[in-house]
Amino acid sequence: MLSRKNVLRRCARLWAGLALALPLLLAPGAAGASASAAPAPAGGWNDADCVPAAAHPRPVVLVHGTGANGTVNWLGLAPYLADRGWCVYSFDYGMLPGVPLFGGLGPMEESAGQLAAFVDEVLAGTGAREVDLVGHSQGGVLPRYYLKHHPGAADKVNALVGIAPNTNGTTLAGLTRLLDVFPGLEDAIAAGAPALAQQVAGSEFMTELNADGYTVPGVTYTVIATRYDEIVTPYRSQFIDEPGVRNVLLQDLCPIDLSEHAAIGLLSRVAFHETANALDPAGAEPTDCGDLLG
């Protein structure tokens, strides 16, 4: 007989799968082939007319994970932040020719260039001097490549929040578990997905990225991980052991939040609240299980 914990974890994965699959079914063609702002459902983000408020002067750029896109990955967090006064933007990157909907599959060097272009677009559109970056899974690693390899990038970014980032890569077995969560991803992989190979622990890409340190001066780093992550394991490999980095374990904030790799980015309002705290340290409020209902 399944334990209560296992039942809850399976339910969390089911809801995560539904949250991913439903928008794909309802909005075919939502993801474009280039790094452009993702179409947003009625949720208050990707608003071209948004003017950053004095309380939140930096726009937030959301960077989706492998196999997702700029709409699906952020159906929970984007409106959460927008409702709290941030100008929030998401985009599609790493799309492969002939593979609609599923992003984060193309070469990560090219995807970093798409992120760079989108950051510049957001800064020009809002008049802000800096953005904050929030990424889930691959989206927590790609910005680190951008910050290291694009001249002047660190001057454009105030903070990076990585939600379940594959900081040191993951196993190929971990990546293939994404097939259980993203309907149709297996066909996309069959078309060739360079980013998957690049994210394997010990790959040339990951080795080079981490060789001279994980952070760059002038940017504040936060990592939010869950002990139930089944994609990036062990979960502590997500943390960055460098001065000034804040590493947060979701269950230290709320022991009954059983979110795994997908759900921490899609559904966990505990993770959402802690993300908001990282974006606005001066206005931060304690995060606990009460935020499950917030």
N, C-alpha and C positions, 0 to 999 in steps of 0.2 A: 504493500500500500504506500502511496506517495505521502511524504510528510507535508505538513502545511507550508513549510518554506518552499519545497519543490513545486507545490501547486501554485503558489504566489509567483514564483520565478517564471513558471511556464505561462501564466496569465500575462505577466509583464512582457514576455517575448511575443505572445500572441497580439497584444495591443500594439506593440512596436511594429510588428509586421503589418497589421491593419493600417496603422497610421502611415506607413510607407506605401502600401499597395493601393489604398483607396484613391489618393490624389493621382497616382499614375493612371488609374482606370478612368477617373473623372476628367482628367486634363491631359490627354495625349498631346504631345508636341509642346508641353510646357517648357522643356529645356531646349535652348538653342545650341547652335554649334560653336558659338564664340563666347568670349567672356563679356556678356552683357547682363544688365540687371535682370534677375529672374522675375517673371510675372508673379505678383503677390495676390493671394486671395484677400478678401476683405479683412485685413488684419492690421492695417496702419503702417506697413513698412514698404520700402521702395517708393516712397512718396517724393517725387521730384521737387515738390514745393516745400518740403520740410525745412524749417529754419531751426538750427540748434538752439536750445534754451540755455539761459545763463547757468542753470543748475547742471546741465549736461551738455557742455559746449563741444564735445567731440562726437562726431557720428560713429556708429558702430557698424563695422563690416563683418558679416557672418560668412565663414568659409566652410562649406559642407564637406562631408566625408566621402570615402570611396563608395561608388555605386549609387550615390544619392544625387540630388541636384539642389539648386538654390531655393526652391520652393518647398520640396518635400521635407528636407532636413530641419526646416525652421518653422514649421506650422505651430509649434508650441512656444519656443523661445522668442521668436521675432515679435509677435504681438504682445508678449509679456513685457519686453523691454519698451516697445513703442507706447504701450499703455502707461508706462512710468516716465515718459517724457523724453526718451532718446529718439534721435533720428536713426533709423535702422535700415541697412541695405544688405541685400544678398545677391549673388550672381552665380552663374553656371561656369564651370571650368573643367578642363580635362575631358571634353566630349570627343568621342571617336567618330570618324566619318561612317555614316550608315548605322550608328548605334544611338538612337534617340533616348532621351530620358535619363540615362545612366551616366553620371559625370565622375570625375576623379579617376579616370582610367588612363588618360594620356600621359606622356612623359612629364614628370614633375617639374623639370626645368622649364618646360613650356607653360605649364600651369602656373608657375611662379610669375612668369611674365604676364599672364592674364590677370593675376592678382595685382601686380604692380600697376597695370593699366587701369584697373577698376578703382584702386585706391586713389589714383590721380583724378579719375573722373568724379569720385565722390567729393574729394577736396575742392575741385573746381566748382562743382555744383552747389556746395553748401557754404563755400567761403571759409571753411574751417582750416586751421593750421595743421591739425593732427587728427588721426582716427584712432579708434581702439579696434583691435581684431579679436574675434571670438571664433574658434574653430573646433569642430568635432572630428575625432579620429584623425584621418589624414589631414583634415583641416586645421589640426593643432600643430602639425609638423611642417606643412607647406609654408606657412608664414615665416618659420625660422630660416628656411632656404631663401626666401625673399629678403629677409632682413640682412642676411649675410652676404648675398651675392648681387644685390641691386644697389648701386651707389646712391646714397642719400635716403635710403628706405627708413633707416632708424630715426631720421629727423621727421618723418611723416607719421610715425606710430608712437603712441604713448604707452599702450599696454597690449599684451597678448594673453588671452585666457584660452587654455587648451582643455577641452572637455574630452576625457578618455583618449588622449593623444597617443599615437604609437611612437613615443619619443625615441626609443631604441629599436624600433622595428618590431615585427611580430613573426610568428612562424607561418609557413605556408598553410599549415592546417588551420591556424586561426583565421587567415584570410578566406579560406574556402568555406568557413562557417557562415560567412556573409550570404552564401547561397540560400541558407534557410530563411533569411530575413528579407532579401530583395528578390521578389519574383522576376524572373527573366534575366537576372544577372549572369547566369551560367552561359547564356547565348552571347552576352556581351564579352565575356572573358574569351570565348571561343574566337571572337573577332580579333583578339590580340589586345592585351591591356598592360602596357609597360609599367604603369604605376604599381601594379601588384607585385611584380618582381622587385621593384625598387624599394618596397616597404618591408621586404623580408629581412629579418635580423641578420646582420653580417653582410648585407649587400654592399656593393661599392658605393651606392648613393648614400646609404645610412652611415657607413663608415666615414666617408668624406664629410658629411654634414656635421657629425659630432666630434670630428678629430681635434679641432682646436677650441672646444667648449660649446656649450649649448645656447648661450645667451650673448647678446650684444649690449654694450653700454647705452644707457638712456631709455631703455624699454623695461617696463615692469612685467614680470611673468607670474602667472598663476596656473597651476595644474589641478584639475578636479577629476578624481578617479573613483571608481567603484570596485569594491572587493569582489563583486560578482561578474566582472568583465570576463567574457569567454573568448574574446577576439584578441585582445592585447594582454598576453599573460607572460609572466606573473604581473598582476596589476601594479605592483610597486615599480616595475620597469618604466612606467609612465612618468614617474616623478623626476624632477631635475635637481640634482644635488649640487647646487651652486649658490653662492651668497645672494640674498635678496629675493630668491624664488619662494613663493608660497605654495606649498604642496598640501592639498586638501583631500582627505578621504571622505566620501559621501556618508558612509556609515558612522563616522565620528560625529557628524552633524545630526544624523537621524538613523538610528540602528534599524528601524523597520522599513527604510527605503531599500527595496530589493532590486532596484534598477540594474540591468546589465548594460552591455556596450551600446546597444541601440537606444534603449529607454532613457539612459542618463542624458542623452542629447535631445531626445524627442519629447519626453514626458515628465521628467523629474522636476517638480517645482522647487524641490530642495536645491537641486543643482542650479536652477534658474535664479533663485534668490541669492545664492552664493556668487553666481556670475555677476549679478547686479552689484553686489558688495565689492567685487574686484574692480568693476568699472567706476565705482564711486566710493572709494575708501573713506572719504570724509563723512559721507552720509550712511555708512554701513550700519546695519542692524543685525543682531545675532540670528544665525540660521539654525532652525531646529525642526522637529517633526510637525510643528504647527504650520509650517510653510507648505506641507502637503495639501492643505486646504486653501492656501492663500492665492 
